[in-house]
């Protein structure tokens, strides 16, 4: 009887400890949700600690859908806010900015100026235009600036002909230096940098639309390697993150994958019945915050995943008629 009581007491202590650990975790689980309005000039940054919202910062920007390098802007407008500027000053840029990247002491912007046309503009750090805006044929997808060269990944459509090209420009005058056509790809919308190489993420029609990653040598100006995964990847690649020297995280609206560049194998890290909107990695707690849209109810939640991509917490966001979440930080 006494032994049974000790076992019960030990179990109660363990249960209490686990509950306390969850409580501590919830108290220290901090993230931000960025939401925007498509009807009025309003974008909000809401800071949460667990389920509790502790701060809301508002910006006068409508339809925001871009948040890169400390810049907040909308691909449907012509305004940009430097979040590092406490005055929240709104600057004007060329309409339809898709990517704005900082390189050395300037910002380089790629905008969609017309159907099958992208434009390149250069600005000071205070967003005063430097030189003239240049326009080129193609639907701009992504932009990388490195080594005094500017690289644009773009779709090209001419009648029924379709191709994907990587454009190389000089950063001083936007002079076209080189064009590389990737005939193997049927879709591509993301590029990343790895030293002197660029990685282009897309799908290949010849390989049943499976994820294909091409390496491009910027010094030799040619593609050096093509890797096709062993799984079909629905949707475009939106974010990537190196997990180790050989493995890389691939994020899209359906799943989070790990791709091994040595074995060319793809492993599903996290899957959900609902749409994945965005994710952020917290280096302090070594956890991932995933923003999801619940398909049936059109509501949003944030899930916290541990380092093994297992859900350890879930936070439902209060439904709002005025703003819609699009980023988690």
Secondary structure as GFF3:
##gff-version 3
##sequence-region A 1 329
A	DSSP	alpha_helix	2	28	.	.	.	ID=ss1
A	DSSP	beta_strand	30	36	.	.	.	ID=ss2
A	DSSP	beta_strand	43	49	.	.	.	ID=ss3
A	DSSP	beta_strand	52	59	.	.	.	ID=ss4
A	DSSP	beta_strand	66	68	.	.	.	ID=ss5
A	DSSP	beta_strand	71	73	.	.	.	ID=ss6
A	DSSP	beta_strand	79	82	.	.	.	ID=ss7
A	DSSP	beta_strand	90	92	.	.	.	ID=ss8
A	DSSP	beta_strand	97	103	.	.	.	ID=ss9
A	DSSP	beta_strand	106	114	.	.	.	ID=ss10
A	DSSP	beta_strand	117	123	.	.	.	ID=ss11
A	DSSP	beta_strand	134	137	.	.	.	ID=ss12
A	DSSP	beta_strand	139	146	.	.	.	ID=ss13
A	DSSP	beta_strand	149	158	.	.	.	ID=ss14
A	DSSP	beta_strand	161	170	.	.	.	ID=ss15
A	DSSP	beta_strand	176	181	.	.	.	ID=ss16
A	DSSP	beta_strand	187	194	.	.	.	ID=ss17
A	DSSP	beta_strand	197	204	.	.	.	ID=ss18
A	DSSP	three_ten_helix	205	207	.	.	.	ID=ss19
A	DSSP	beta_strand	210	217	.	.	.	ID=ss20
A	DSSP	beta_strand	222	232	.	.	.	ID=ss21
A	DSSP	beta_strand	239	242	.	.	.	ID=ss22
A	DSSP	beta_strand	247	251	.	.	.	ID=ss23
A	DSSP	beta_strand	255	260	.	.	.	ID=ss24
A	DSSP	beta_strand	265	271	.	.	.	ID=ss25
A	DSSP	beta_strand	275	282	.	.	.	ID=ss26
A	DSSP	beta_strand	287	294	.	.	.	ID=ss27
A	DSSP	beta_strand	299	305	.	.	.	ID=ss28
A	DSSP	beta_strand	311	316	.	.	.	ID=ss29
A	DSSP	beta_strand	324	328	.	.	.	ID=ss30
###
